[in-house]
Amino acid sequence: MAAIEKKIKFAVVGYGHIGKRHAEMISRNPDAELAAIIDIKPADKINLKGDAVPLFDSLAAFLESGIDVDVVNIATPNGYHATQALACLDSKKHIVVEKPMALNKQDAEKIIYKALHVHKHVFAVMQNRYSPPSVWIKEMIESGKLGKVFMVQLNCYWNRDERYYTMDSWHGKKDLDGGTLYTQFSHFVDIMYWLFGDIENVAARLTTFNHQQLTEFEDSGFVTFDFVNGGMGCINFSTSVWNTNLESSMTIIAENGSVKIGGQYMDKVEVCNIKDYTMPELAATNPGNDYGAYKGSAQNHHYVIDNVIDVLKGRAAITTNALEGLKVVEIIERIYNSAK
């Protein structure tokens, strides 16, 4: 694909918390221009100030408008991602798709096939890869300093209650949300896949403790599996934690040592006990806030936008490609299927 010399023009579909973050990062980048916003709500309901950027009430209306953009960022409810991605690709636009890329493997494959057919890029948003602990542990594993990985435990214990699952929200609806692993914890499934590869022999036990009146799916689960590359792992997750988030952590037991990355958003190295190794001081991780606009490493979205621009200008490769986005969807789908 030929590199783009001019400013990269973006449109953002879905002007909620994360959509606003996309728009802000686009507006801040000197190589980017925000050309349109698409949301079903009127400007006063989404706090869209000024008239510099046109607002459309549907993706179809925008695509028919003739406004020229290079990229469409999709930040709508999960259940819309696949159909909107395909519509944008049909209109010959590159796309940035918030997690999850789709709610099933088949739809994710359709997106990849269409993108190849129209020669356009698909950028899967997995911004937690940019956090300093993630960058550090990736290097530790790839360099072989940890040796063989024996066991990995991923713990995701968050609070999501009636403050989050409100009556007027898409959160908690099976067809739009998809499930706890898709909306809350897919970033951490992605980190696990990014670090250790694919899984097999999946067994899951799911239950609902206190979300019967709030969601159409589970709030907690235990998942066990083997890594195809060797070693075994588990995911323990819940949104039933009282009042506030507890942690998102990854504990790694390996041949040459043990590591635990913890904190609310897997943003702190809590244990580093590795043979003949001294832990360096890492850069500070952007703080998360619980029910505010930018949860966890959502503050890292500027890296995502920077990567889109660098790729389209021929300066870099995609950080999270569509096949990786598909793998995360497929792993989560397999977990859910194993619990049926």
Summary of the structure (lengths in Angstrom):
residues: 340
radius of gyration: 19.9
end to end distance: 43.2
largest distance: 61.3
contacts: 1138
relative contact order: 0.17
helix: 33%
strand: 24%
